[in-house]
Every structure is written in C-alpha cells, then in structure tokens.
Amino acid sequence: MHAILWRDGRRLSSFRAILALLMTSALGLWGYISVQNWAGAASLEDRDPWFAGYVDATATPVFAFEDVDAAGARDIVLSFIVADPQEPCTPTWGTAYDLEEAAVELDLDRRLARLEQLGADLAISFGGLLNDELATVCTNPAELVRSYDTVIERYDVTTIDLDIEGENLTDSVAGQRRAEAIATLQERRRDAGEDLAVWLTLPVAPFGLTEDGTTAVQQMIEAGVDVAGINVMTMNYNDSKEQGESMADASIRALQATHRQLRIMYELADIELSDATLWRKIGATPMIGQNDVVDEVFTLKDAEALHDWAVEKGLGRMSMWSLNRDVQCGPNYVDLSRVSDACSGFPQGDVRYADILAEGFAGRLDASAGIVTTPEPRDPADFIDDPDTSPYPIWNEEASYLAGSKVVWYRNVYEAKWWTRGEIPDNPVLNEWETPWVLVGPVLDGEKPREIPTLPYGVYPEWDGTVIYDKGERILFDGMPYESKWWNQGDSPEAYAADPDSSPWTPVRLEEIQEILIELEETPAVAPSGEEPTG
C-alpha cells in the first residue's frame, strides 16, 4: 500500500428539484406531502465503527497475525490478492502464491482458522501498488466475477477491500470492468441472503481524492454497487502537504475534503445521505512511522491526534499500514528513513500504534457487513431561507459578491474566496478550487440579520466623474470604498459588478473596512479650530 475532477455534465438532483419547486410555490405542496415521505429508513449512523490493521501476507519475515501477543486477536485486512502474471484471471497472493500454494507454504488456511477461533474477523484486500489488480488484466467479465468469488468463498469473508492505486487506478476501462463485476457479485450474494461489504481504498491528498479516485467511486455507484465506504490512504503527501504541517493535520484536511467529495458524489447519484452517515462511510489508513516520503513521519503524537479527531467525527473505519510494522526497529536497522516491512522506523518503545488507533473503534467487520445503504431524504422545509433569521444576505443570482462576502444558502453560511456572480454556493463540484465559495457552517438558532459595514461620509472623497484618479487613490461610492487600479477619469465604480477585470476600480476588502471602522471608533473626534471637541 502506497499513496501516490469532476467531469462536466452536472444535473439537478431530485432533492434540489423538489426544494426549488417548494420554494417557488411558497410551500403550497407541503399539505400534500406526507411526513412519511421524508422519514428515512434505518441510518448508517447506528453502525459501530471498527478497526482492522492491514497485514502483508507475503512480507518477510512472516507476520504471525494469528498470535494474540502479535496482533491482539484483532480484525485484520489481509493483503494483497492480485492477478497471476501468466494467468490474468487467476488470483494470487502478491504473485508469489496461488491460493493452494499459500495454504501449503504459508499454512494460511490453518492460521486463518486459528484467527477465527480467537474471535477475530477477516477482510481480504485486492490490489495494492506493485502488481496488477484482477480487473486490470482479466478482461473476461464472467471470469473476473468468478475470480473474485473464488477468493471470497475460499476465505469465507463478508468484507472485501479494493485497494486501487497506481496504474490500476488510472486505467478507467479496468475501473468500469471492476465496478460491473463487483456489482454482479454483490447482487448475487445478497439475493442468496449473504452479506458483502465493499470498501474502496484510494490515495488521497490534503485537497481530497484525485480525479482518478473520484472516477473510481462514481463508477462503483453508477454500476449499482452498494459501497460500504471509502478508505483513504492518509500517507505519502509529497508537495501537497503544507510546509510545517503535521501528518495528523494533513490527514484531517484530506478526510474533510473526502467527506465533501463523497457527499457530492452521492448527491449527483440522487442519493441523499446525512453528514453523519457519510462520515460512517469514510475510513482512514495512515502509514505508521516512516512513510515512503523521506521527510514524512507519522508519529505516535500524530496517531493520537488523528484518532481523537476521527472518534469525534464518527469515522466508520480506522486501519493502518501495517501490523507487520507496528514495532520499533532494532539496533541493527541503521537507516530509519528506509522503509521496512518489519518495523515502523520511529522510536515507539513498547507502545503500539494499533493500541492508539483502535481505541473507541469497537465494532466488528462481520457486524457492519450487513448494512445496506438507505437514502435519507431531508425535509425541504428545513432548507428554506428566511431573511429574518439569516445572519447574512440570502444568495442572489444577480448580485455580485466580493472576496470575503458571506451569504446564506439552504440554511448554510458560505464565504466568497474571490469576486463572484451567478455561481451558486453549493454547486456540486468535487474540487474546492472549482468553486468561489467555501462552506463556513449552518445558520444557528436565534440568529438575526447582520448589517453590512459601510464607511461614513468624509473617510474618503465621494467619487466624481470629472476628477482624474491615479493608481492607489481611494473613493467612496454608495458608502463602499474603492481603490483605483490605474489612472482613470469618468469610469464609474458601478461598472465593477458587471466586468471587474476591465474596471479601473476594485472594492476594498470587507476585512479592511472593518479595521477602518474600528480605528474610527478608537480615534477621538477632532473639533474645528476654536471649538471644543464633542462626542
């Protein structure tokens, strides 16, 4: 496991369509719609979150995952099932052993039976970075379904993990083939009364899933797969991590961005899910200790910070790469920046990362595998904006908004990142840089409208069309301050709203306006000569 935009063609979801209809009809439909229409079925929020560390089945030395002292009899994600280089539709463990060979040479079947005796559950992971995931090279749909099913039946698992990265992820044709095969397999098993939870494990950056990652998720959803969740590899960020940013903070940013992307992907599929349910559909998998990027080390402090945040948010899954590595390197392992399969590369002493990350994730793999994703439609009446209870103006398609402006839309507050006009605040784009708006948070109970700050007469001269203005000069126009971008005469600041690039004027940022008002309040009034100061 290693970590290394949305396409055009947006559509209006059923929720948006109904909401728009309700708003335009002033709730005229409300008496017709029964409450039951908006009461969702059982929610994923009730699913207990679980922890399962990855185990590299073919790593040397062999890791005794069935040993209580080594793994604590915890649930594990055994990796990786990949295609045989000579027989593309034949599943193997890391190309080194087919299933029968693994039973003999690794004694795998017996060790897994022992794991089950100890009360632990098992998930099987397909893919990884180094070899071909089955769907990448097995092009016969029926054979591909049979290959997946062979592994599932052999090890009697109810949860599979599709670790899709590298060339396996960039191959969208293979992605479609994979999605259709998994959809067929899941449908067959559910029709037979058997569970099959499908997790997608994908690379992530602090800005969220890559375009290839979001495509993989969409392919699964559109093919009809009930995706149990998206497990992101919070590791190996390279240049996407800010300088000085901790691994925990970068990981938290990545998970927040993934949550936003997942909400939009389900919304575009006309599946309404609550925020809490979406968090339950997200997992985190840090690479403990030394990452593949030399200057990236996931410390015990990072583990504690990420764990605490994940528990608070209600993530559905916590994993780690890997249980094989959850031990301090011995004195003979000199170069700790060189990643080892058998130790973390971090001075962890007797403390285990698994003990930190697993706390509070008390659910079990098998118990969560039976959850079926059920849409949770929301009551549109809860999202109709009322000017009398909104702290900021309700977004208007015809209005222009400066950087820093705040608006209300569907009972949420958004802030403009740059000048914008006509772009809805909750436009379903998968990448934050595609929208001029950032979500601040919901409108709170009891809030009232806030006044938009303007500057009093006399702070700057009023705009005069006959005056020549040099670059940097400021004026007032309808109480709003503007600054000249270049020499001009006769160009009204009002034109800025229609064409900001061509206008010689740019509005002064709201933050600076507020600072000016504070300075005015703190500065004593100066009376004309011969008079006493007043006020």
ZAPA-748443 format. One record per residue: residue in one letter; x, y, z of N, C-alpha, C in turn. Coordinates in steps of 0.02 Angstrom, whole numbers, plus 50000, padded with zeros to 5 digits. Last residue first. Layout:
AXYZXYZXYZ...
This chain:
G490675323751082490595316451074491195312951100T491785337351036491145334551059491135327151048P493045349251074492845342751047492185340351076E492685366651055492825361051100492635354551065E493445377250932492865373950962493095368251007G494585382250873494205386850915493605383650947S494505372150728494895376850768494435381450807P493405357850745493705363350707494045368250755A493895342950838493445348650826493795353850783V494045326350812494435332450812493985338250793A493645312050912493425316950861493835323350868P494855299150940494425304550965494245309350908T494765282750877495085289250868494625294750892E494025271250887494535272250938494865279150933E493195271850777492885271750843493395273350897L494135271350675493735277350682493415277650751E494615258250691495065263850702494675270350712I493465251250654493715250550723494185256350739L493375254850520492835256850566493065256350639I494535248750471494475256050468493935258450517E494205235350490494775238150526494735245750527Q493135234250401493015233250472493585236150514I493835235950282493305240750301493165240350376E494635224750283494955231250291494445236650309E493665214850264494075214750324494405221450337L493165217950138492745219050196493145219150261R494285226750027494045220650059493655222250123V493755238749911494175237349969493865231450006P493485235049738493235236449806493765234849859T494315243249607494225236949643493985238549714W494265250949446494145251149517494085244049546P494305250149312494905252849345494845252949421S493655235149239493535241149280494185243449311S493965223249180494055229349141493975235749182D493665214149282494335214249252494475220749215P492315215649316492835217649364493525218149333D490945219649253491565217549221492155219549265A489865222049339489745218649276490385216049244A490425228249450489995222449460489895218449396Y491085239549400491475233849425491055227549430A490265249749371490405245149316490795239049340E490285257849482489715253449474489835248149420P491325266649473491445260249509490875255349501S491425274349312491055273449374491235266749407D492615283949242492405276849246492075275649313G493115296749240492455295649213492215288449214Q494785291849227494325297649235493665295749203N496295284449291495645284249257495265290649270W497705274049318497455280849303496785280349268W497225259149411497645262949365497335269849354K496455255249517496975250649495497455253949446S495835263649658495985264049587496555259349569E494665256549769495345258849758495495258549683Y493185260849864493515257749806494215260549800P491985258649994492625261349970492905257249911M490265262849995490765257449990491415260349963G489355272949990489585270850056490115265450055D489225275249854488655272349891488885269549958F490885275949854490345275549806489775271749839L492365284549893491755281349917491235281449861I494085280849847493485285049848492915281049880R495885281449836495255278449859494695283449860E497295278049730496835282649763496185279249780G498005268549657498055268449729497595273249765K498305278549514498325271949544498415272449620D497315293749510497925289949499497875283049533Y495945301349431496185297349487496805293449467I495175316549396495665311649373495945308049434V493435320349401494085320349433494535314949402T492175319049353492595324049320493315324049346G491475309949430491665308049362492105312949326D491905306549591491695312049547491945310449477W491575298449745491785297849675491495303649634E491985307249895491485303949853491745303849781P493505303949988493075308349948492575304249906Y493385294750141493695295750076493235300350037V492705299250255493305295050263493715295250199G491575306350218492165310050237492785305850247Y490265296150280490465301650235491095305050263P490765279750340490415286250343490685291350294L490665263950256491075269250287490685275850287T489745249350306489915254650258490305259950294P489415232150335489765238250354489875242950295I487825225550342488425225750301488785232350315E487145218750492487215224450447487865223950407R486375202850499486925207250518486985212850467P484835195350555485245198450502485785202950531K485015182850686484665188350654485115191450601E484805166650761485205171750727484755176850692G484115156150820484085162650852484485168050817D485195143050773484555145150801484615151950833L486315146250635486165144150704485485146650726V486695139650480486375145150515486155142650584P488225129650470487505130750466487285137250500G489745135150385489365131250433488635132950430V490545138450273490755140350340490415136050392L491095133150118490585132250169490865133850237V491645144349996491845139450046491295139150099W491585148149821491295148249888491595142849932P491995146949692492225152849728491975153049800T492585130649643492035134949665492315141049701E493685123049615493215124249560492645128949579W494405120249726494645125849685494185127249626E493805108949779493655115449809493875121249766N493055097049674493675100149698493535107149722L491805093249633492165088749676492805091649705V490325103149639490985101849609491395097749658P488845107549645489155101049660489795099649621N488645123049725488735119849660489115113249670D488245130749831488315123549841488355119849774P488195144149783488685142249835488785134649842I488155147149608487805145249669488305142549720E488645161249527488875154449541488585152249609G488335174649505487945169649470488155162449482R489935180549538489245182549521488925176749484T491335185249638490925180349604490235183149590W492995187149695492395190349668491995185249627W493395173549809493575178949762492925181949735K492785166549907493525166449905493785171749858A491395169950008491695170449942492455170649948E490625158450118491055164350110491395164150042Y489015153350179489585152450134489965158950130V487955145050290488325151250276488935149550233N486375137050260487085136750273487415143450255R485075136850216485195136750288485925135550306Y485195138750078484955132350104485155131450177W486325151250106486025147250053485855140350081V486945167250142486575161350166486265157850107V488605174250130487905173750111487605167550144K489945185750141489605179850167488865180050148S491455190950063490735191750073490435185250097G492755187850029492595188850100491865189850115A492695196149877493055191349918492935192849991L491015201449838491735202449844492045196749883Y489735197649725490005196749792490755197449791S488275203449645488995202349642489265202049713A486665196349602487105200549643487835198649632E485855187449538486015193649503486525197949540E485645177049628485985175549565486215181849529N485955178749796485545181049741485935180249676W485895171949960486225172349896485735174149840I485355182350090485245176150053485535176949983P486495190750198486005190850144485945183950111Y486665183350365486935186750306486405186650250P485905177050461486395182050483486685186150425S484165174950451484805173650418485315179050437T482895177450488483285173150533483955171350503D482325185050390482275187550459482685183350508P482455177950271482875183850282482875186350354D482545160850268482125166250292482565172350306D482665147150159482995152650193482505158350208I482305130550181482055136750151482315142650192F482595118650237483125121850199482875128050161D481565112250296482115114150340482655118050303A480775108550192480565114450230481115116750277P481285096450144481465102750110481275108950149D481935084450246481335088550238481515095150205R482945072450159482845077550210482215081550194P483145054950139482895061350114482765066250171E484235044350141483945047850199483705054750176P484415028050068484355035450062484005038450122T485425015850137484725017850127484695025450121T486515002750117486445010050112485735011850094V486474989950234486284991850166486194999350165I487544980050331487214986550323487084987950249G488274968650352487574967950333487204974450322A489524971950397489464969850327488734969450304S489614974450530489484980150487489354978250414A489904961850581489284965150602489104970950555D491154958850526490564954950506489914958450523L491984968750590491904968350518491254964750498R491364977250735491674971550702491514971550628G491734991350845491324987350801491704981650769A492534999750917492384993350947491944988850903F493525011050925493265007850864493095000550882G494075014551045493435017651026493135014950963E495695011650989495275013351046494645016951023A496525010050880495945005650886495455007750941L497615018550890497125019750837496485015750847I498345013351001498105020251000497525021050951D498605000250964498255001451027497965008551029A499335002150845498674998850842498275000150906Y500545007150889500085011550853499385008650853R501125002651048500905000550982500435005650952V502555004951148501885007251129501725004851058D503825002351184503354996851191502644998751170G504575012951064504645009151126504175003151128Q504575020250950503935019550984503985015651049P505445028550847505585026050915504955025650957F505125022150684505015027550733505125024750803G505135011750598505615017050585505525022950631S504305000550612504005006950594504505012350575C504654984450534504674989150590504484996150565A504544976750420504504973350485504564977950544D504764982850303504144979050307504034976350377S505454999450310505504992250323504804989150324V506115012850220505515009550246505625002050252R507395022550277507245017350228506685013050256S507615030050385507245033250331507075028350275L508435022550467507715022550482507305025950428D509735013450447509435018850409508675018750418V509955002050534510285008550544509915014250511Y509554989450624509234992850568509445000150572N510104984850739510454983150678510154986550616P509224988150841509844991950835510224990550771G507524987250771508074985150814508714989050800C506094997850767506634994450733507204992850782Q504584994550856505174998650846505724994650812V503114989650769503614988150819504224992550804D502164986950659502004990250722502474988150778R502244980950536502734986250550502654989250620N501184972250523501874969550516502384974550543L500114980650522500254977150584500954974050582S500704995250433500324989050437500474985950504W499375004550400499865000550363500525000850402M497755003850472498435006350472498865001650429S496065010150500496545004850484497255007750489M494435013150548495135015150557495575009150541R492805018550501493345013650498494015016850513G491885028650509491645021850513492195016650518L492045043150612492265039150555492055031850565G491595053150702491195047150690491395043450628K492235064150753491855064950691491415058950677E492865058650866492395064250873491955065050812V493685049150807493155046950853492625052450860A494525057550733494115052550698493545050150742W495185064950833494755068350785494275063450752D495885054550896495405058650934494925062150888H496705049750788496215045550822495675049650857L497515060850762497065058350710496515054050742A498195061750886497795067450860497295065050808E498835049250896498365051450948497905056950922A499655049550782499145044350790498615046350841D500485060250811500035060750754499475055650760K501165054450918500765060450930500265061450873L501855044550851501335042550899500885048450916T502005050350678502245049050746501675046550790F502435047950524501815047850562501985045550632V503475057650429503465052550481502825053350521E504255062850288503585061950316503585056050365D505425063850219505315068650273504605068250303V505315053250122505825053150175505665057850233V503915044250084504225050750076504685052050136D503465032750144503895032050085504235038650067N503585035750323503225034850260503715034150203Q503885029250481504195031950421503775030450359G502365027350571503085028550571503325031750506I501055020150472501355021750537502105022850530M500045027150364500635022950363501035024650424P498255027450398498925030450398499465025150390T496775026650338497325021850344497995025550341A495075029050375495745032050370496265026550380G493445029450295493955026450338494625029850326I491725033250284492425035250272492885031850321K490425031750317490645028650254491365030550237R490205039550425490235032350436490475028650374W490085051650359490685050450399490765043050414L488825049550304489395050050260490055049150298T488045049850419488085043650380488685043750334A488215063250455488455058050500488525051350463D487585069850348488305070750360488585065150403S486435058850261486605063850312487365064350319L486095057450088486345054550149486535060050197E485205054449942485305059149997485525055450059I485575051349784485545047649848485705052549903D485825055549654485145056149682485055051849744A487115056349618486785049849604486075049749632L487445068349670487385067849597487065061349576E487535064349803487015069049783486905068749708Y488665056449800488025053249814487445057849794M489595066449770489525060649725488865056949737I489475075149878489285077449811489175071549764R489945067149983489265069949985489035071949916L491245065149940490785059449943490065061849946Q491805077949952491755074749886491255069049886R491725079650092491375084250047491275081049979H492555069250132491855069450154491445073950108T493765073350079493455067250054492715067050072A494045084450158493925085450086493585079350056Q494225077950281493695082950274493525084050200L495345070250249494715066950266494125071750261A496315080050228496145075350175495475072050188R496375086150354496155090050296495935085450239I496885075150424496225077750441495945081950384S498155074250366497675068650360496965071050374A498745086050406498655084850335498135079250323D498745083750545498355089250518498235088350443A499615072550553498925072050577498495077550546M500805077450504500465072150466499735071450488S500855095550513500955088850540500595083750497E501665107450411501035104350431501165097250457G502825112450358502735112850430502095109650455Q502045116050207502675116050244502545116950319E500675105350166500955111950177501585111450219K500665092450046500645094250118500985101050127S500945090549915500265092849932500195094550006D502185085249892502125092549891501435095049910N501885070749989502355074449946502225081949950Y501115061750060500785067650030501235071449982N501045048450127501435050050067501145055950028M499335046050188500065044850189500385047750126T497975039650207498225046050233498975045550243M497035032650100497705031450123498025038050143V495315030450141495845034350108496515033150141N493965021150101494535021250147495115024850113I492305022750086492925024750053493465025350106G491045009650101491405015650119492025016750078A490145001050040490135001650112490505007950135V489185003649901489865004649927489815005550003D488324994149809488194997349873488874997949908V488414996449636488734993649695488524997649756G487935001649519487454998749565487764995449625A488715008949437488615001949418488114998449464E488785020849505488375020649444488245013549421I489685017149607488995019249624488545018649563M490845014049531490535009149575489805010949589Q491095026149467490975020149427490635014749469Q491335034549575490745035549534490585029349492V492565029549619491985029249663491345029849622A493365032249507493285025349531492675024649575T493305046149503493025042249448492905035049469T493985049449618493275050849615492935047049558G495275044849575494935042049633494195043249632D495585053049469495525045849457495155042449515E495655065049539495135064149489495035056849473T495975061149714496175063349648495595062449599L495205066949865495335061749816495555064749750G495975081349948495465076249937495685070849888F496975089749984496405092749949495865087649932P497915081150040497535085550085496955089050051A497555066249944497985071849960497585076350008V497495048349930497185054849944497725059949956P497105032349859497575037549879497215044249887L495855020949927496115025349874496635030249901T494845007349940495415010549971495795014349918L493185003749957493685006049909494235009649947W492304989650015492664995850031493144997349975V490834981250025491364983049977491664989849997A490104967250101490274974250107490874975750062L488954955850082489594957650051489684965150054D487974942250150488224949150152488864949850110E486684932350078487354933050105487584940250101G485524928850010485484930150082486154930750116A485594928449877485654921949911485644922749987D485584941749846484994937849827484994931049861R486874944549888486304947149927485664943449910R487584938149787487664935949857487084938549900R487184945049672487084937849678487104935549751E487614958149703486904956649692486754949249701Q489004956449709488634958649768487894957049762L489274952649575489434948149631489034950049693T488874963949503488584957349490488674952749549A489734973549559489004974349563488654967749553I490974968449522490804968649593490054969549602A490874970049382490974963449410490774963249484E490734983949369490194979549345490254972549375A491974988249423491334990349453490764985649433R492894982549334492904980749404492234982249437R492584989349217492534982049219492494979649291Q492905002249256492225000649238492094993149241G494285000549277493855002749331493125001149318A494754997549152494774992249202494324994049261V494545010349103494205004749072494184998849120S495415018149178494695018949188494285013349156D496825016949251496505013049197495755013249208T497265022649367497225026949308496895023449249L497295011849456496815017149466496735021449404N498315003649414497655000649423497115005949429E499405011949422499125010749356498445007349361G499015017849586499495017249531499135016249465E497645008549664498125014049659498595012849600I496475001549762496585003449692497045009549690D495964989349853496504994349858496734996049787L494524984549908494824985449842495324991149846D494064972750019494384979350016494734979749948I492604964550079493184964850036493414972050031T491764954650195492014961450179492624960850134T491504941950224490924946050208491114953150190V492344926650181492334933550206491694937050185D492914913550156492274914550190492234921550222Y493974909950080494124912550146493504914650186R493334904949966493884901249996493994903450068E492404914849930492174908349954492734904549991I493274925149891492774926249944492534919649974V493984918949787494334921349847493844922149905T492954916449695493384910949719493734912849784D492474929049666492054924549705492464918749734Y493484934249585493324937449649492964932449695S493354924849479493984925749515493874928849584R492054926749431492244920249460492884920849502V492174939449379491714938249435491894931849470L493084936249276493264941049329492824940149390E492384927749195492964925249230493174929849287A491414936749147491204930949186491784928049226P492234946449078491804948249135491614942349178N493894945849038493274942049028492814943249088T495064951949074494584955849034493934952149019C496164954449190495664949149175495084952549140V496874966149216497124961649163496634955949146T496154973649308496604977149262496804972649204A495484965349395495104968449342495544972049291L496544961449487496234956649441495884960049382E497944972349490497314970249520496934966249467D499634969149470499004970349434498414967849475N500724976849596500524971749547499854973449515L500974987449686501534984449650501334979449595L499904992949759500264996949710500694992849662G498304984349780498944986949802499304990349744G497234970649761497574976249727498244978149756F496094966749888496304965549819496674971749793S495984960350049496124966250008496394964049940I494764953450153495274952150103495364958350060A494504952950329494334955750264494914954250217L493954944150473494434944850418494124948350359D493874944350654493584944150587494104945950535A494204934250801494354939850756494034938850688G494144923650890493594928450888493704934450844L495004913350888495144918650936494614924150935Q494554906350780494464903450846494564908650901E495034914550678494314914250689494174911350758L496394911650688496164918550698495424918650714R496354898250649496554900050717496324907150735A496044899850516495574896250559495714897750632L497194906150474496564909950473496024906550515R498074895650487498174901650528497544905950530R497564886950390497574884950461497644891050507D497784894350272497104892350291497074890550366L499204896050269498754901650277498064899550302D500444890350261499974887450309499404892450322L501254894250163501164899150216500724896350272E501234882550087501884885650102501834890850158V499834878750082500374874150099500994877750124A499064889850053498834885350106499404880750129A499754895049946499774898750008499554894450067E499424885749849500114886149870500174889849937E498064888649834498264882149858498984882249884L498104901749783497764900349845497964893649876D499804905049730499084904649717498754902349782Y501084916449774500744910149789500034910449762A501574928349720502044923349745501724916549756T500714938349686501024934649630501474928949654G500034941449805500624945249786501024942249729W499204927549797499434931949850500094935149827T498084927249654498684925049692498794929749750P496824921849539497034925949597497634922849633T496814921949367496964917649424497194922049483C496714929049253496104928249291496194923649352P498024928949195497734935149221497104934349264E499314919749210498604918149203498194923749234Q500534925849231500454921449173499724919749159P500384933649347500684936649287500584932449224D498854933349432499444929449414499734932349349A498274947849518498244943249461498904939549453V498114947949699498244951149634498224945649580I497784951549864497604947049810497704950849744F498994955849983498534958149932498414952449883S498164956550146498314959250079498924955750049L496864956750262497424952950235497544954950162V496454965450393496354965950321496954962650288I495784959250549496334961150504496084961650432D495304961150718495114960250649495694962550605R496474954950843496044960050813495834957850743A497294947850927496694944650901496204949650873G498464954750947497924955850995497264952850972A499564952350870499034956450841498454957650888A500484945950957500704949950900500174954650875D499794939051054500274944051076500474948651018V499024930250976498694935151018499174940751038D499344926350811499634926250878499314931850919E498964927850683498544923650724498784923250797F499964934850622499364938550638498894934550683A501494934450616501034929650647500404933250670F502264937850465501974940750525501444936050552V503814932650400503094931450403502834934250469P505044945850368504824939350394504064938850398T504184947050215504684943350252504994947850305A502484946750157503084950250179503544945550218T501284941550120501884938650089502524941950111A500264948350185500294941050192500954938150167D500224961750280500514959750217500654952250221V498794967550356499344962850363499584960950293Y498024982150423498234978250365498794973550386G496874982150561497514983750531497664979350471A495334988350594495674982350569496324984550535F493974994250688494694994750673494924988050646W492365002050661492814996450675493534998050656P490825009250725491465009650688491935004050708D489195002950713489775003750757490415004150715R487855011750642488365006550633488975007950677D487005022250649486985017450704487515011950698E487115029050531487405032150590487445027250649L486415023550431487085020750442487415023750504S484685021650478485265025750460485915022050473A483195015350411483735014650460484375018050435A482395028150309482425021550342483025021350389G481775044950330482225039950302482185033350341A480385053650299480685049850354481105044250326W479725059550199480375062450216480695058850275N478525053250184478945053950125479645056150142Q477885054850305478235048550293478685048950231V477205066650298477835066550335478235060250320S476575069450132476525066750199477215066750232I476125083150038476655078250050476615075850122Y475135092550042475025086550001475525081050016G475575103150114474995099550139474875093050103W476595107750030476755104450092476175100450121L476455114849915476415107549910476425104149978G476655127949947475985125849930475905118349927L477825134249979477615128650021476905126350006A477955143149873477855145549941477545140349986S478345138749753477625138249767477455140249838T479695139949754479325144149708478575143949721M480035130449852480195137549863479775141949818L479625118549795479315120849857479425128249868L480475117949686479755118249675479405120849736A481705116849749481565122649707480815123549696L481525104349810481615110349850481465116649811I481425096049700480855096649745480905102949786A482715098049647482125099449606481515100449651R483535093649749483565100749727482925102549689F483165080149752483075084349811483065091749792S483565075649629482845075749645482715080149705S484845086549562484615080649598483875081249612L485285091649403484935093549463484675087349498R486955088449344486225088149339485915089849406R488385091649240488055091449305487295091149294G489415090449144488795086849137488435086149203D491185087149165490605091349151489985087149144R492005078549301491855079449230491245083849222W493105083649430492425081649410492315083149337L494025078249380493795082149436493065082149420I500135037949819500495041449766500415049149771A500325028149939499895033349911500275037149858H500325010249952500685016649948500195021749921M500434994050000500005000050000500445006250000
